[in-house]
Structures are given as C-alpha cells and as structure tokens.
Amino acid sequence: MKRILATLGGLALLGGCAVSTPPQLGAVTRLAPAPKSVALRLSPVEDEAASPEATQFGADLANALARHGITVNAAAPYQLDVALALRPDTSGVSPDASGTLAQQHWRSAPRRVHLLDKCRARRLRVTLEGSLPSGAPAWRASGEFADCVPSAAARAALAEQFVAALAG
C-alpha cells in the first residue's frame, strides 16, 4: 500500500512539474544597431488602456533596459512596441491555418493536457518590435512562458532576456 501511495505521489509531482515552462525567447531579428534610448508603447496603442499584464511587463522591461544602460524616453526616435497575449497553454499560435495539427509550423505550440496536471496553465506570450524614426523595422523578438499563475519572477526574467538580445 505504501509503495502504491508513493508511486501516485511521485506521479502527481511529475504531472505538476510538466505544467510550467521557463521564460524563453524565440527568433530574434536585428536590422539596425542597438538603441541608446527607446520609447515604449504598450499594446493596445489606440484609445484603450493597456492590460494589467502589459503594464507590469512594461515596468519589468523598463527596469531591465535601465540595467543595460538604455533609457526610456517617450520622445525617443526609436519606438519599441510591446504586444502581449495571455491565453490557455493548450492553445497555440501558428501563421498557417491549413493542414492538420501535426503538420502545423507552430510559433507557440499548444501543450498537451496531462492527467495529473495540477492546474490549467496559462501562457504569457510577448512580442517586441523596434522601429526607426522613419518607421522602418529595426528589431523584432518574441518570447513566452507558461505556468499555473504567471509569476513576477518569470515575467522579469523574460524582460531581461529581451533586453539582453536588444542590447547585444
């Protein structure tokens, strides 16, 4: 009986650990040198207020920029647009709607639900796009992480990864 309970307990721990994915950047595209100063624009940029997640990530990003010697200035000619999506981890993002799920080229693959998952994980996906004063693209990167509750530490780690790639 003890062996069965120990095995079930171990399986529960493994299932719980499978829910979380660490912050990680995807592809980074650099078309211009790193800026010394940026103007941050959180989505949505029209007459709507930014979501709490966007505001929190914007603060994390501003702190990371400052640590790397890049100032945030609303009048800076280099614009850095920040777009966020908070969604269930079981949904994915693909640029192609044709074909089967197995044939998709995933930008953000859906996670399979496991029997022993401790929660319904949520994924925070962030895309940053830099543009020059002329409006020409200068830099682009995306990254994400997933967990039961997106943590401040994971959000800050993702912001740090973005800035390291931008400054590098």
N, C-alpha and C positions, 0 to 999 in steps of 0.2 A: 504494500500500500504506500509506504514511504517513497519507494522508487517511482511509482506512478505519479505521485504528487510532485516529486522533484522534477520529473520529466515535463509534466504540464507547466510547472513554474518556469522552467528553462525555456520552453516553447513560447510562453507568454512574454518573457523578456525579449526573445528574438523577434517576435511579431511587433512589439512596441518599438524596438530599435529600428525596424525597417521603415517606419513612418517618416522619420527625419532624414532630410538630405542637406548637406552643408552648403553654405553660400559658395557659388562658383560662377565665374564669368564664362560666357560663350565666346564666339568670334569677336575680335576687335579689329576695326578698320581705321587706319590713320591716313589722312590725306593732307595734313598740314602739321607744322610743328606744334608742340605743346604750348598752351597759352600761359601768360603770367597772371591774367585776370579774366574772370568769367561772369556772365550774367546768368543766374539760374532761373529757369522758367519751369514751374511745376505744372503738369497737366491736371485738369484741362486749362487751357490758356484763355478761353473766351470768358464770358461773364459769370462763370460758375466758380465756386470756391473749390480749392484743392481738397482732396480727401484727407482724413487724419493720417493715413499711411503715407501719403505723398508728403505731407508737412513734416512728419517725423523723419522720413528718409531724406528730405531736403536738408534738415538740420544735421543729420549724420554726414551727409555729403559735404556740407559747408565746413564742418569740423575737420573732415579728412582733407579737404582742399587746403585749409589753413595749415595743417600739419605738413603739407607738401609745398608750402610757400606760394600757393595760388590764392589770390584774393577774390572775394565775391563782391561784385560791384554792379548794381543794376544798370549803370551806364556803360559797362564794358562792351567793346565791339564784338567779342567772342560770345556767342549765345550757346548755352548748354541746356537743352530741353530734356526734361525728365518725365518719362511715362511709366506708370505702374499699373499692374493688374494683380489683383488678389482673387484667387479662384480655387475651387477644389483641386486637389492634387491628382484626382482621377481624370481630369480633362487635360487636353493637350493643345499645343499651338503648332499648326502646320501651314506652310504657304500654299499647299496644293490640296484641293478638295477632291481630287479624282483618285480612283483606286481603292484598295482595301486598307484597313488599318495597318496591316503588316507591311504594305508597300509604301506607306507614307514616309516622307522625309521630315522628321519632327524637328522643330526648333526647340520645343519643350515637350518631351514625350509624357503621355499620361502614365501614372503609376498604377500598377495592378493592385487591387484591394486584396489583402490577406486576411485569412480567417481570424487571426489573433491580433489584428491592429488595435491599438489602444484608443484610437480616435479616427476621425475623418480629417486627414491632414489638409492644410491649405498651403498653396504655393504663392509666394510673392515673386513676381517676375518684373524686372526693371529694365527699361531701355533708355540709354542716354545717347543723344545726338548733338554734336557740336557743329556750329556753323560760323563762317567768317562774316565780316561786315557786309560783304557782297551778297550773302545768302548762300554761298557755295558750301557744300558739305565739307567738314574738316575732320570729323572723328565720329565713330559710332561703336557702341558696345551694348551687349545685353547680358544679364545675369539673373540668377534666381536661387531660391532656397525654399524648402518646404518643411513644415513641422505642424504639430497639433495647434500651437499658438505661435505665430511668428514672433520671435524674441527680439528685444532691443539689441542684444549682443550679435545676433546673426545679421540683423539689418546694418549695424555699424561695420561688421566685417565685410559685408558686400559693398558698402560705400567705400571702404578702404581699398578694396580690390579694384573698383572702378577708377579711383583717383590714382592709384599706383600705375595702372595702364595708361591713363591720360597723361600723367607727368613723365612717364618713362620713355 
